[in-house]
């Protein structure tokens, strides 16, 4: 059924100018663009309590600003977890993993899978990576490996206390993990999960790397505001965050954050 749905969406929407979203499962939407420069995949995981339409908008903005230049055609948008540690496991990760595997199998020419996960969305992304490449993963054949780049945007690592962690068997099958954090020189503050990102970057030798986004115009006065600088360069609430606005209301003065994606240019 997933295989059939992919072809239905692809051939009906591929010639359209804008992204059309189709629900695949709980917390999961799929869209395809008319990008003729490539056939690659991006999967965007929203942070805690970010609604589906908010993540869709963020995903669209990422595509328009940067991802279209990297040959992305297939967009997958995953809503944020209901609970900060993602204990409820309400998102249909099995369907996501099977769908991504089938895109690769059906189209054959896939160079990159880009996973972008913000905040607690990293726990959902970790579950996806485990389903794809873990001990009992569905896509560990050589045809599927060494294609995935994982951007963890000021998120978590996971473990017994909170959140899903990455199976150790996953690491050898993916290309790179980028741990992304923010430093604002005007306030001398780091984003909320900077120390966690530093730890993640030191966990997998040359497979993981810290990318520190430097800002002096965010207007942030709090580390949780800087947490959202990885979504939008100037969050709406300088004292904390405003998820509904930060994920959706982009304009000339408040642009989507894409600086971390520049590491793909050298790749």
C-alpha positions as YAML, in Angstrom:
chain: A
units: angstrom
residues:
- id: 1
  name: UNK
  ca: [0.00, 0.00, 0.00]
- id: 2
  name: UNK
  ca: [2.83, 2.40, 0.85]
- id: 3
  name: UNK
  ca: [4.50, 1.57, -2.45]
- id: 4
  name: UNK
  ca: [1.29, 2.33, -4.36]
- id: 5
  name: UNK
  ca: [0.72, 5.58, -2.45]
- id: 6
  name: UNK
  ca: [4.20, 6.80, -3.32]
- id: 7
  name: UNK
  ca: [3.57, 6.38, -7.05]
- id: 8
  name: UNK
  ca: [0.12, 7.98, -6.78]
- id: 9
  name: UNK
  ca: [1.51, 11.07, -5.07]
- id: 10
  name: UNK
  ca: [4.61, 11.24, -7.27]
- id: 11
  name: UNK
  ca: [2.88, 11.14, -10.63]
- id: 12
  name: UNK
  ca: [-0.03, 13.37, -9.62]
- id: 13
  name: UNK
  ca: [1.94, 16.09, -7.86]
- id: 14
  name: UNK
  ca: [5.42, 16.05, -9.40]
- id: 15
  name: UNK
  ca: [4.52, 18.65, -12.04]
- id: 16
  name: UNK
  ca: [2.95, 21.07, -9.58]
- id: 17
  name: UNK
  ca: [4.80, 24.23, -8.58]
- id: 18
  name: UNK
  ca: [4.08, 24.08, -4.87]
- id: 19
  name: UNK
  ca: [4.25, 21.41, -2.21]
- id: 20
  name: UNK
  ca: [1.11, 19.35, -1.70]
- id: 21
  name: UNK
  ca: [0.94, 17.41, 1.55]
- id: 22
  name: UNK
  ca: [-0.59, 13.96, 1.93]
- id: 23
  name: UNK
  ca: [-1.08, 12.19, 5.24]
- id: 24
  name: UNK
  ca: [0.80, 8.88, 5.44]
- id: 25
  name: UNK
  ca: [0.16, 8.01, 9.08]
- id: 26
  name: UNK
  ca: [-0.25, 9.56, 12.48]
- id: 27
  name: UNK
  ca: [2.01, 12.62, 12.70]
- id: 28
  name: UNK
  ca: [3.42, 12.12, 9.22]
- id: 29
  name: UNK
  ca: [2.91, 14.06, 5.95]
- id: 30
  name: UNK
  ca: [4.54, 13.61, 2.56]
- id: 31
  name: UNK
  ca: [5.02, 16.11, -0.25]
- id: 32
  name: UNK
  ca: [6.85, 16.08, -3.56]
- id: 33
  name: UNK
  ca: [8.26, 19.07, -5.44]
- id: 34
  name: UNK
  ca: [8.95, 19.75, -9.11]
- id: 35
  name: UNK
  ca: [12.71, 19.95, -8.49]
- id: 36
  name: UNK
  ca: [14.48, 18.68, -11.59]
- id: 37
  name: UNK
  ca: [18.00, 18.95, -10.16]
- id: 38
  name: UNK
  ca: [17.81, 15.81, -8.04]
- id: 39
  name: UNK
  ca: [15.72, 13.11, -6.47]
- id: 40
  name: UNK
  ca: [16.83, 13.22, -2.84]
- id: 41
  name: UNK
  ca: [14.89, 13.10, 0.43]
- id: 42
  name: UNK
  ca: [14.54, 15.37, 3.46]
- id: 43
  name: UNK
  ca: [12.76, 14.38, 6.66]
- id: 44
  name: UNK
  ca: [11.97, 17.21, 9.07]
- id: 45
  name: UNK
  ca: [11.08, 16.38, 12.70]
- id: 46
  name: UNK
  ca: [9.38, 19.10, 14.72]
- id: 47
  name: UNK
  ca: [10.12, 19.77, 18.38]
- id: 48
  name: UNK
  ca: [7.93, 19.09, 21.38]
- id: 49
  name: UNK
  ca: [4.24, 19.91, 20.77]
- id: 50
  name: UNK
  ca: [4.83, 21.45, 17.35]
- id: 51
  name: UNK
  ca: [1.73, 20.74, 15.25]
- id: 52
  name: UNK
  ca: [1.75, 19.09, 11.84]
- id: 53
  name: UNK
  ca: [0.89, 22.26, 9.90]
- id: 54
  name: UNK
  ca: [3.62, 24.18, 11.72]
- id: 55
  name: UNK
  ca: [6.27, 21.63, 10.74]
- id: 56
  name: UNK
  ca: [4.91, 21.56, 7.17]
- id: 57
  name: UNK
  ca: [5.44, 25.31, 6.94]
- id: 58
  name: UNK
  ca: [8.97, 25.09, 8.37]
- id: 59
  name: UNK
  ca: [9.76, 22.30, 5.91]
- id: 60
  name: UNK
  ca: [8.47, 24.35, 2.97]
- id: 61
  name: UNK
  ca: [10.53, 27.34, 4.03]
- id: 62
  name: UNK
  ca: [13.68, 25.22, 4.37]
- id: 63
  name: UNK
  ca: [13.09, 23.90, 0.88]
- id: 64
  name: UNK
  ca: [12.52, 27.32, -0.70]
- id: 65
  name: UNK
  ca: [15.53, 28.89, 0.99]
- id: 66
  name: UNK
  ca: [18.14, 26.15, 0.73]
- id: 67
  name: UNK
  ca: [17.09, 22.54, 0.22]
- id: 68
  name: UNK
  ca: [16.02, 22.98, -3.40]
- id: 69
  name: UNK
  ca: [19.67, 23.70, -4.19]
- id: 70
  name: UNK
  ca: [20.69, 20.30, -2.83]
- id: 71
  name: UNK
  ca: [18.52, 18.29, -5.20]
- id: 72
  name: UNK
  ca: [15.73, 17.57, -2.74]
- id: 73
  name: UNK
  ca: [12.50, 16.37, -4.28]
- id: 74
  name: UNK
  ca: [10.80, 14.32, -1.56]
- id: 75
  name: UNK
  ca: [9.69, 16.11, 1.62]
- id: 76
  name: UNK
  ca: [8.57, 14.30, 4.75]
- id: 77
  name: UNK
  ca: [7.22, 16.33, 7.66]
- id: 78
  name: UNK
  ca: [6.87, 14.81, 11.14]
- id: 79
  name: UNK
  ca: [4.96, 16.59, 13.89]
- id: 80
  name: UNK
  ca: [6.50, 17.15, 17.30]
- id: 81
  name: UNK
  ca: [6.07, 14.57, 20.07]
- id: 82
  name: UNK
  ca: [3.17, 15.11, 22.46]
- id: 83
  name: UNK
  ca: [5.39, 14.53, 25.49]
- id: 84
  name: UNK
  ca: [8.87, 15.98, 25.87]
- id: 85
  name: UNK
  ca: [10.57, 12.58, 26.28]
- id: 86
  name: UNK
  ca: [8.40, 10.95, 23.59]
- id: 87
  name: UNK
  ca: [7.28, 8.18, 25.92]
- id: 88
  name: UNK
  ca: [3.88, 7.84, 24.23]
- id: 89
  name: UNK
  ca: [5.40, 6.84, 20.85]
- id: 90
  name: UNK
  ca: [2.33, 8.18, 19.05]
- id: 91
  name: UNK
  ca: [4.04, 8.87, 15.71]
- id: 92
  name: UNK
  ca: [3.88, 6.23, 12.97]
- id: 93
  name: UNK
  ca: [7.61, 5.64, 12.56]
- id: 94
  name: UNK
  ca: [7.22, 2.20, 11.02]
- id: 95
  name: UNK
  ca: [5.28, 3.70, 8.11]
- id: 96
  name: UNK
  ca: [7.88, 6.46, 7.75]
- id: 97
  name: UNK
  ca: [10.77, 4.00, 7.56]
- id: 98
  name: UNK
  ca: [8.99, 1.75, 5.08]
- id: 99
  name: UNK
  ca: [8.01, 4.71, 2.92]
- id: 100
  name: UNK
  ca: [11.57, 6.07, 2.76]
- id: 101
  name: UNK
  ca: [12.90, 2.62, 1.94]
- id: 102
  name: UNK
  ca: [10.35, 2.29, -0.87]
- id: 103
  name: UNK
  ca: [11.23, 5.71, -2.34]
- id: 104
  name: UNK
  ca: [14.85, 4.60, -2.58]
- id: 105
  name: UNK
  ca: [13.89, 1.25, -4.07]
- id: 106
  name: UNK
  ca: [11.39, 2.73, -6.55]
- id: 107
  name: UNK
  ca: [13.50, 5.61, -7.85]
- id: 108
  name: UNK
  ca: [16.94, 4.01, -7.43]
- id: 109
  name: UNK
  ca: [18.90, 7.26, -7.89]
- id: 110
  name: UNK
  ca: [19.06, 8.66, -4.35]
- id: 111
  name: UNK
  ca: [22.28, 10.35, -3.25]
- id: 112
  name: UNK
  ca: [21.21, 11.92, 0.06]
- id: 113
  name: UNK
  ca: [18.71, 11.50, 2.85]
- id: 114
  name: UNK
  ca: [18.77, 14.62, 5.04]
- id: 115
  name: UNK
  ca: [17.24, 14.28, 8.51]
- id: 116
  name: UNK
  ca: [16.62, 17.53, 10.40]
- id: 117
  name: UNK
  ca: [15.29, 17.23, 13.96]
- id: 118
  name: UNK
  ca: [14.64, 20.08, 16.38]
- id: 119
  name: UNK
  ca: [14.57, 19.74, 20.17]
- id: 120
  name: UNK
  ca: [12.63, 16.66, 21.35]
- id: 121
  name: UNK
  ca: [12.03, 15.78, 17.72]
- id: 122
  name: UNK
  ca: [15.51, 14.26, 17.93]
- id: 123
  name: UNK
  ca: [14.03, 11.37, 19.95]
- id: 124
  name: UNK
  ca: [11.55, 10.69, 17.14]
- id: 125
  name: UNK
  ca: [14.37, 10.92, 14.60]
- id: 126
  name: UNK
  ca: [16.43, 8.47, 16.66]
- id: 127
  name: UNK
  ca: [13.55, 6.00, 16.58]
- id: 128
  name: UNK
  ca: [13.42, 6.37, 12.79]
- id: 129
  name: UNK
  ca: [17.18, 5.75, 12.48]
- id: 130
  name: UNK
  ca: [16.86, 2.64, 14.64]
- id: 131
  name: UNK
  ca: [14.00, 1.36, 12.50]
- id: 132
  name: UNK
  ca: [16.07, 1.90, 9.36]
- id: 133
  name: UNK
  ca: [19.57, 0.89, 10.46]
- id: 134
  name: UNK
  ca: [19.37, -0.62, 13.96]
- id: 135
  name: UNK
  ca: [19.92, -4.22, 14.97]
- id: 136
  name: UNK
  ca: [16.62, -5.22, 13.38]
- id: 137
  name: UNK
  ca: [16.63, -2.43, 10.80]
- id: 138
  name: UNK
  ca: [14.83, -2.74, 7.48]
- id: 139
  name: UNK
  ca: [17.36, -0.91, 5.27]
- id: 140
  name: UNK
  ca: [20.85, -2.13, 6.09]
- id: 141
  name: UNK
  ca: [21.69, -3.54, 2.64]
- id: 142
  name: UNK
  ca: [24.58, -1.75, 0.95]
- id: 143
  name: UNK
  ca: [22.14, -0.10, -1.46]
- id: 144
  name: UNK
  ca: [20.69, 2.00, 1.40]
- id: 145
  name: UNK
  ca: [23.70, 2.85, 3.54]
- id: 146
  name: UNK
  ca: [26.08, 5.81, 3.72]
- id: 147
  name: UNK
  ca: [23.47, 8.19, 2.33]
- id: 148
  name: UNK
  ca: [22.00, 9.76, 5.47]
- id: 149
  name: UNK
  ca: [23.04, 13.06, 7.08]
- id: 150
  name: UNK
  ca: [21.51, 13.74, 10.50]
- id: 151
  name: UNK
  ca: [21.19, 17.31, 11.80]
- id: 152
  name: UNK
  ca: [20.26, 17.34, 15.49]
- id: 153
  name: UNK
  ca: [19.17, 20.92, 16.21]
- id: 154
  name: UNK
  ca: [19.78, 21.58, 19.91]
- id: 155
  name: UNK
  ca: [17.97, 18.36, 20.75]
- id: 156
  name: UNK
  ca: [18.64, 15.36, 22.97]
- id: 157
  name: UNK
  ca: [20.66, 12.18, 22.95]
- id: 158
  name: UNK
  ca: [18.13, 9.96, 24.73]
- id: 159
  name: UNK
  ca: [18.61, 7.18, 27.22]
- id: 160
  name: UNK
  ca: [16.93, 5.50, 30.17]
- id: 161
  name: UNK
  ca: [15.72, 8.72, 31.77]
- id: 162
  name: UNK
  ca: [14.33, 10.55, 28.77]
- id: 163
  name: UNK
  ca: [13.95, 9.83, 25.07]
- id: 164
  name: UNK
  ca: [14.98, 7.28, 22.46]
- id: 165
  name: UNK
  ca: [18.72, 6.92, 21.91]
- id: 166
  name: UNK
  ca: [20.49, 5.77, 18.76]
- id: 167
  name: UNK
  ca: [21.42, 2.10, 18.58]
- id: 168
  name: UNK
  ca: [25.18, 1.73, 18.30]
- id: 169
  name: UNK
  ca: [24.69, -0.40, 15.18]
- id: 170
  name: UNK
  ca: [23.16, 2.61, 13.40]
- id: 171
  name: UNK
  ca: [26.35, 4.65, 13.31]
- id: 172
  name: UNK
  ca: [28.27, 2.64, 10.76]
- id: 173
  name: UNK
  ca: [25.37, 2.81, 8.30]
- id: 174
  name: UNK
  ca: [24.92, 6.60, 8.20]
- id: 175
  name: UNK
  ca: [27.16, 9.26, 6.67]
- id: 176
  name: UNK
  ca: [27.36, 11.92, 9.41]
- id: 177
  name: UNK
  ca: [25.75, 13.31, 12.56]
- id: 178
  name: UNK
  ca: [25.87, 17.08, 12.98]
- id: 179
  name: UNK
  ca: [25.14, 18.37, 16.48]
- id: 180
  name: UNK
  ca: [23.91, 21.95, 16.08]
- id: 181
  name: UNK
  ca: [23.84, 24.63, 18.78]
- id: 182
  name: UNK
  ca: [23.78, 28.45, 18.96]
- id: 183
  name: UNK
  ca: [25.99, 31.04, 20.60]
- id: 184
  name: UNK
  ca: [24.84, 34.68, 20.82]
- id: 185
  name: UNK
  ca: [27.68, 37.12, 21.42]
- id: 186
  name: UNK
  ca: [25.40, 40.03, 22.30]
- id: 187
  name: UNK
  ca: [23.97, 38.15, 25.31]
- id: 188
  name: UNK
  ca: [26.92, 35.79, 25.87]
- id: 189
  name: UNK
  ca: [24.47, 32.88, 25.95]
- id: 190
  name: UNK
  ca: [24.41, 29.41, 24.42]
- id: 191
  name: UNK
  ca: [21.27, 27.63, 23.32]
- id: 192
  name: UNK
  ca: [19.54, 25.43, 25.90]
- id: 193
  name: UNK
  ca: [21.06, 22.09, 24.89]
- id: 194
  name: UNK
  ca: [24.56, 23.24, 23.97]
- id: 195
  name: UNK
  ca: [26.26, 20.88, 26.44]
- id: 196
  name: UNK
  ca: [24.21, 17.95, 25.12]
- id: 197
  name: UNK
  ca: [25.17, 18.83, 21.55]
- id: 198
  name: UNK
  ca: [28.82, 19.02, 22.56]
- id: 199
  name: UNK
  ca: [28.54, 15.57, 24.12]
- id: 200
  name: UNK
  ca: [26.84, 14.18, 21.01]
- id: 201
  name: UNK
  ca: [29.57, 15.60, 18.78]
- id: 202
  name: UNK
  ca: [32.21, 13.77, 20.85]
- id: 203
  name: UNK
  ca: [30.38, 10.44, 20.89]
- id: 204
  name: UNK
  ca: [31.11, 8.93, 17.47]
- id: 205
  name: UNK
  ca: [34.64, 10.02, 16.47]
- id: 206
  name: UNK
  ca: [34.71, 11.24, 12.85]
- id: 207
  name: UNK
  ca: [31.04, 10.33, 12.37]
- id: 208
  name: UNK
  ca: [29.84, 13.22, 14.56]
- id: 209
  name: UNK
  ca: [30.67, 16.92, 14.54]
- id: 210
  name: UNK
  ca: [29.63, 20.05, 16.45]
- id: 211
  name: UNK
  ca: [28.36, 22.99, 14.38]
- id: 212
  name: UNK
  ca: [27.97, 26.21, 16.37]
- id: 213
  name: UNK
  ca: [25.77, 28.87, 14.81]
- id: 214
  name: UNK
  ca: [27.01, 32.30, 15.89]
- id: 215
  name: UNK
  ca: [24.49, 35.09, 16.22]
- id: 216
  name: UNK
  ca: [24.42, 38.65, 17.48]
- id: 217
  name: UNK
  ca: [21.06, 39.79, 16.10]
- id: 218
  name: UNK
  ca: [18.62, 37.25, 17.52]
- id: 219
  name: UNK
  ca: [17.31, 39.60, 20.21]
- id: 220
  name: UNK
  ca: [17.27, 36.66, 22.62]
- id: 221
  name: UNK
  ca: [17.66, 37.19, 26.35]
- id: 222
  name: UNK
  ca: [17.23, 33.53, 27.29]
- id: 223
  name: UNK
  ca: [18.72, 30.18, 26.27]
- id: 224
  name: UNK
  ca: [15.32, 28.82, 25.24]
- id: 225
  name: UNK
  ca: [14.85, 31.70, 22.84]
- id: 226
  name: UNK
  ca: [18.22, 30.73, 21.32]
- id: 227
  name: UNK
  ca: [16.87, 27.18, 21.11]
- id: 228
  name: UNK
  ca: [14.48, 28.48, 18.43]
- id: 229
  name: UNK
  ca: [17.18, 30.38, 16.53]
- id: 230
  name: UNK
  ca: [17.71, 27.02, 14.85]
- id: 231
  name: UNK
  ca: [14.25, 27.45, 13.32]
- id: 232
  name: UNK
  ca: [14.10, 31.21, 12.73]
- id: 233
  name: UNK
  ca: [16.95, 33.72, 12.99]
- id: 234
  name: UNK
  ca: [14.97, 36.09, 15.23]
- id: 235
  name: UNK
  ca: [12.41, 34.30, 17.45]
- id: 236
  name: UNK
  ca: [9.24, 36.15, 18.39]
- id: 237
  name: UNK
  ca: [9.62, 35.83, 22.17]
- id: 238
  name: UNK
  ca: [13.06, 37.02, 23.38]
- id: 239
  name: UNK
  ca: [12.38, 35.65, 26.87]
- id: 240
  name: UNK
  ca: [11.56, 32.06, 25.80]
- id: 241
  name: UNK
  ca: [9.96, 30.92, 22.52]
- id: 242
  name: UNK
  ca: [6.69, 31.01, 20.65]
- id: 243
  name: UNK
  ca: [6.43, 27.74, 18.75]
- id: 244
  name: UNK
  ca: [3.38, 28.63, 16.70]
- id: 245
  name: UNK
  ca: [4.98, 31.83, 15.38]
- id: 246
  name: UNK
  ca: [8.59, 30.63, 15.21]
- id: 247
  name: UNK
  ca: [7.68, 27.65, 13.01]
- id: 248
  name: UNK
  ca: [5.43, 29.56, 10.63]
- id: 249
  name: UNK
  ca: [5.79, 33.34, 10.45]
- id: 250
  name: UNK
  ca: [8.83, 33.94, 8.27]
- id: 251
  name: UNK
  ca: [9.48, 37.26, 6.52]
- id: 252
  name: UNK
  ca: [12.35, 39.52, 5.44]
- id: 253
  name: UNK
  ca: [13.33, 40.33, 9.02]
- id: 254
  name: UNK
  ca: [12.67, 36.86, 10.41]
- id: 255
  name: UNK
  ca: [14.16, 34.28, 8.06]
- id: 256
  name: UNK
  ca: [14.34, 30.53, 8.29]
- id: 257
  name: UNK
  ca: [17.63, 29.31, 9.75]
- id: 258
  name: UNK
  ca: [19.65, 27.34, 7.20]
- id: 259
  name: UNK
  ca: [23.27, 28.18, 8.04]
- id: 260
  name: UNK
  ca: [23.97, 24.70, 9.42]
- id: 261
  name: UNK
  ca: [23.13, 23.17, 6.02]
- id: 262
  name: UNK
  ca: [26.21, 24.84, 4.50]
- id: 263
  name: UNK
  ca: [28.28, 21.87, 5.69]
- id: 264
  name: UNK
  ca: [26.68, 19.89, 2.85]
- id: 265
  name: UNK
  ca: [28.41, 22.07, 0.29]
- id: 266
  name: UNK
  ca: [31.78, 20.54, 1.13]
- id: 267
  name: UNK
  ca: [30.16, 17.09, 1.16]
...
